[in-house]
Amino acid sequence: MEQNFSRVKISDVAERAGVSAGTVDRVIHNRGEVAAKTREKILKIIREMNYEPDILASTLASKKALRFAVLIPESDAMNPFWKTPLDGLQDALNEIKHYGITIEKHTFPYSDRQAYDRELKSLIKYEPSGIIIAPVFTEQTTLHLPGIISRGIPVVFLNTKIENLNHTAFVGQDPIQSGMVAARLMDFGLDVDAEIFIVNIISDNGGNSHILNREAGFRQFFSDVNGNKRRIFHTININSQVPDELDLILQQKIGIKNPGLCKKGIFVTNSKVFQVALWLEKNRLNNYTLIGYDLLEQTQQFLRKGVIDFLISQKPREQGYKSIMALFNHLVMKKQVIKDQYLPIDIITKENIDFYINQ
């Protein structure tokens, strides 16, 4: 039997139901009065015929352009991570821009609380159709977003989630679990009484919740499975991103003289692991297992040379892509969107790095 794969139209449903196309349209969009018996009949035929609305035609006919607003940190030499989510946002836009969707990008220096506050208020002022935000500063986010959420404008959190806000979706990694994965990797390569340094290169202006949660997950793993292992933990919080200042702090806290024969561990809780790798290389310290985050240009060379042992990928490009598609599916396709979209926790080594680069 020959199958007809052409799109089922409203008129086809109307013809089979013996009603007008307008009646079918009212049932589909739940507008106006339609007798219960007629409504049930039409819905049954819609299911039988696998009718799907022509979203593109409906969007164009409504002449309503959708403008998504994005608030994300600037990418620079010290914060190169943030370029890749923007690439993912552009990938998604290229797929859906024929629906009349545009993206307005707002950026701010990563550690600049005032710039974040200014850009967030500017973004909200024009009430976009939907918002994607990397909520670096919790206080400003919780101050300004509830009002716009209450007006029905959907908000998608990228990379970091703020609890107790009625966001539409979150796209990113589970920080507790990724910290535990890092701990598992660290545990394999160290002696029972090894020292472990947890390095948080953070901003003293806030925006560190996901980083601190990674440390919490890392410590939780060892508290759960440590047994007879006498591990010694040191947390080093570094607020400066100036290379010379960072090097001095690492030298003071970790030391470069007489490192001893026992292998030690360093867990850097974000993508700035390349700065610690550079310090280790300059000081010829090769008795450390070094674990950090993200396959960036700055981290690739150190992974290939073995200075960095493991990288945990946050899939930043996929974060950007999925954030746009969450808004698109919610606003245009009218689909139920998964609220917490946790991405896989991938482990990258020098043996599999090329696979990830070529993805």
C-alpha positions in Angstrom: 0.0 0.0 0.0 1.4 3.4 -1.0 1.9 5.8 1.9 1.3 9.5 1.5 4.0 11.4 3.4 2.7 14.9 2.5 1.9 17.3 5.4 -1.6 17.0 6.8 -3.4 20.3 6.6 -6.2 21.8 8.7 -8.4 21.5 5.7 -7.8 17.7 5.6 -8.8 17.4 9.2 -11.9 19.6 8.6 -13.0 17.5 5.6 -12.8 14.2 7.5 -14.6 15.7 10.5 -17.3 17.3 8.4 -16.7 20.8 9.9 -15.2 24.0 8.8 -11.5 24.7 8.9 -12.2 27.5 11.4 -13.7 25.1 13.8 -10.6 22.9 13.6 -8.4 25.9 14.1 -10.4 26.9 17.3 -9.9 23.4 18.7 -6.2 23.3 18.0 -5.6 26.7 19.6 -8.3 26.3 22.2 -10.1 29.4 21.2 -13.9 30.0 21.1 -16.8 27.7 21.8 -16.9 24.3 20.3 -19.3 21.6 21.4 -17.6 18.9 23.5 -18.7 16.1 21.2 -17.3 17.9 18.1 -14.1 18.8 20.0 -13.5 15.1 20.9 -14.2 14.1 17.3 -11.7 16.6 15.9 -9.0 15.7 18.4 -9.4 12.0 17.6 -9.0 12.7 13.9 -6.0 14.9 14.6 -4.3 12.0 16.4 -5.3 9.5 13.7 -3.9 11.6 10.9 -0.8 12.6 12.9 -1.5 16.3 12.2 1.3 18.6 13.2 0.9 22.4 12.9 3.1 24.2 10.5 5.0 26.2 13.0 7.0 28.2 10.5 3.9 29.3 8.6 2.1 30.2 11.9 5.1 32.2 13.1 5.4 34.1 9.8 1.7 34.7 9.6 1.6 36.2 13.1 4.3 38.7 12.0 5.7 38.4 15.6 9.5 38.4 15.6 11.0 36.8 18.6 14.1 38.5 20.2 16.2 36.4 22.6 18.5 38.3 24.9 21.8 36.8 26.1 23.9 38.0 29.1 27.3 36.3 29.2 30.8 37.2 30.4 33.3 38.6 27.9 36.0 36.2 26.6 39.5 37.4 27.2 43.0 36.0 27.8 42.2 35.2 31.4 38.6 33.9 30.7 38.8 32.2 27.4 36.0 29.7 28.3 33.3 32.2 27.4 34.0 32.3 23.7 32.7 28.7 23.1 29.2 29.1 24.5 28.7 32.0 22.1 29.8 29.8 19.3 27.1 27.3 20.3 24.5 30.1 20.5 25.3 31.1 16.9 25.1 27.4 15.8 21.5 27.3 17.1 20.6 30.7 15.7 21.7 29.5 12.2 19.2 26.7 12.5 16.2 28.7 13.6 16.7 32.3 12.3 14.2 31.7 9.5 11.5 31.7 12.1 12.2 35.4 12.5 14.3 34.9 15.7 17.1 37.3 16.5 19.6 37.3 19.4 20.7 40.4 21.3 24.0 39.8 23.1 25.0 41.6 26.3 28.5 41.0 27.7 30.4 42.2 30.8 33.9 41.7 32.3 33.8 38.5 34.3 34.7 40.1 37.7 32.8 43.4 37.2 29.7 43.3 39.4 28.6 46.8 38.4 28.9 46.0 34.6 26.8 42.9 35.2 24.1 44.8 37.0 24.1 47.5 34.3 23.8 45.1 31.4 21.1 43.0 33.2 19.0 46.1 33.9 19.4 47.2 30.2 18.4 43.8 29.0 15.3 43.7 31.2 14.2 47.2 30.2 13.3 46.1 26.7 11.5 43.0 27.8 12.8 40.4 25.2 10.8 37.3 24.3 13.2 35.2 26.3 16.4 35.5 28.3 19.6 33.3 28.5 21.9 34.3 31.3 25.1 33.1 32.9 24.1 34.3 36.4 27.6 35.1 37.6 26.4 37.4 40.4 23.7 35.8 42.5 22.6 38.9 44.4 21.9 41.0 41.3 20.2 38.1 39.6 17.8 37.4 42.4 17.1 41.1 42.7 16.2 41.8 39.1 14.9 38.6 37.5 11.8 37.7 39.6 9.9 40.7 38.2 10.5 39.7 34.6 9.8 36.0 35.3 6.5 37.0 36.9 5.5 38.7 33.6 5.8 35.3 31.8 9.2 35.9 30.1 11.1 32.6 30.2 14.6 32.6 31.6 17.3 29.9 30.8 20.4 29.7 33.1 23.6 28.8 31.4 26.5 27.1 33.2 25.4 28.1 36.7 22.0 27.6 38.3 20.4 29.8 40.9 17.9 27.9 43.1 14.6 29.3 44.2 14.0 31.3 40.9 11.3 30.0 38.6 13.6 29.6 35.6 12.4 27.8 32.5 15.5 25.7 32.1 19.1 25.3 33.2 21.8 24.0 30.9 25.1 22.9 32.3 27.0 20.4 34.4 26.2 19.2 37.9 29.0 20.7 39.9 28.8 18.3 42.8 29.0 15.3 40.5 31.9 16.8 38.4 33.8 17.4 41.6 33.3 13.8 42.6 34.5 12.6 39.2 37.7 14.7 39.6 38.2 13.2 43.1 37.8 9.7 41.7 40.5 10.4 39.1 42.8 11.9 41.7 42.3 9.0 44.1 43.7 6.5 41.6 47.1 8.1 41.2 48.2 9.1 44.7 49.7 7.4 47.7 47.7 6.9 50.9 49.2 9.9 52.7 49.5 12.3 49.8 48.8 16.0 50.0 46.1 17.5 47.8 45.7 21.1 46.9 42.3 22.5 45.8 42.9 25.7 43.9 39.9 28.0 43.4 40.8 30.9 41.1 37.8 33.0 41.9 36.4 36.5 42.0 36.1 38.3 45.3 33.0 40.0 43.8 31.0 36.8 43.8 29.9 34.4 41.1 31.7 31.4 42.6 28.8 29.1 43.6 29.4 26.5 41.0 33.2 26.5 41.7 32.7 26.1 45.4 30.2 23.3 44.7 32.9 21.4 42.7 35.1 21.6 45.8 32.3 20.4 47.9 31.8 17.4 45.6 35.5 16.7 45.5 35.8 16.7 49.3 32.6 14.6 49.6 34.1 11.8 47.6 37.1 11.5 49.9 35.0 11.7 53.0 32.8 8.9 51.7 35.6 6.5 50.5 38.8 7.6 52.2 39.0 4.7 54.6 42.5 4.3 55.9 44.0 6.9 53.5 45.5 9.8 55.4 45.0 12.5 52.8 45.9 16.0 53.7 43.8 18.7 52.0 44.6 22.4 51.5 42.3 24.9 49.9 43.9 27.8 48.1 41.5 30.7 47.1 43.2 33.0 44.6 41.3 36.3 43.8 44.0 37.6 41.5 44.3 36.7 37.8 47.5 38.6 37.3 50.1 36.0 36.4 52.9 37.3 38.6 50.6 37.6 41.6 49.1 34.1 41.0 52.6 32.6 40.7 53.6 34.2 44.0 50.6 32.8 45.8 51.2 29.3 44.4 54.8 29.5 45.5 53.8 30.5 49.0 51.0 28.0 49.4 52.4 25.0 47.6 56.2 25.7 47.4 58.8 24.9 44.8 61.7 23.8 46.9 62.3 20.2 48.0 58.9 19.0 46.7 59.8 15.5 47.9 59.3 12.1 46.1 55.7 11.5 47.1 53.3 12.5 44.3 50.9 15.2 45.2 47.6 16.4 43.7 46.3 19.7 42.5 42.6 20.1 41.6 41.8 23.4 39.9 38.1 24.0 40.0 37.7 25.8 36.7 39.2 26.3 33.3 42.0 28.5 34.7 43.9 25.3 35.3 46.3 26.4 32.4 47.7 29.1 34.7 48.6 26.5 37.3 50.0 24.3 34.6 52.2 27.1 33.4 53.5 27.6 36.9 54.3 23.9 37.3 56.1 23.9 34.0 58.2 27.0 34.7 59.3 25.6 38.0 59.9 22.1 36.6 57.6 20.5 39.1 56.6 17.1 37.7 55.5 15.2 40.8 51.9 16.5 40.7 48.7 15.1 39.4 46.9 18.1 37.9 43.2 18.0 37.1 41.1 20.9 35.9 38.4 21.9 33.4 37.8 22.5 29.7 39.5 21.9 26.5 40.7 25.4 25.5 43.6 26.5 23.3 45.4 27.4 26.5 44.9 23.9 28.1 45.5 21.7 25.0 49.3 22.2 25.0 49.6 21.3 28.7 47.4 18.2 28.3 49.5 17.0 25.4 52.7 17.5 27.3 51.4 15.7 30.4 51.5 18.7 32.7 47.8 18.5 33.0 46.7 14.9 33.5 42.9 15.2 33.1 40.5 17.8 31.9 36.8 17.6 32.7 34.7 19.0 29.8 31.7 21.2 30.6 30.7 21.1 26.9 30.5 24.9 26.6 29.5 24.9 23.0 26.6 22.5 23.7 25.6 24.7 26.6 25.1 27.6 24.3 23.3 25.6 21.7 20.9 23.9 24.1 20.1 27.1 25.8 18.8 28.7 22.6 16.9 25.5 21.7 15.3 25.4 25.1 13.8 28.9 24.5 12.9 27.9 20.9 11.1 24.8 22.0 9.3 26.5 24.8 8.2 29.6 22.9 7.8 28.5 19.3 7.3 24.7 19.3 5.2 24.9 22.5 7.0 21.8 23.8 7.5 20.8 27.4 11.2 21.7 28.2 13.3 19.7 30.6 14.0 22.1 33.5 17.4 20.9 34.5 19.4 19.8 31.4 22.6 18.3 32.9 25.3 17.6 30.4 27.6 14.6 30.5 30.8 14.8 32.5 33.5 13.9 29.9 37.1 13.1 30.9 39.7 14.2 28.4 43.3 12.9 28.3 46.2 13.4 25.9 45.2 10.0 24.4 41.6 11.1 23.4 42.1 14.9 22.9 42.0 14.7 19.1 38.6 13.2 19.2 37.2 16.1 21.2 39.0 18.7 19.1 37.5 17.3 15.9 33.9 17.1 17.2 
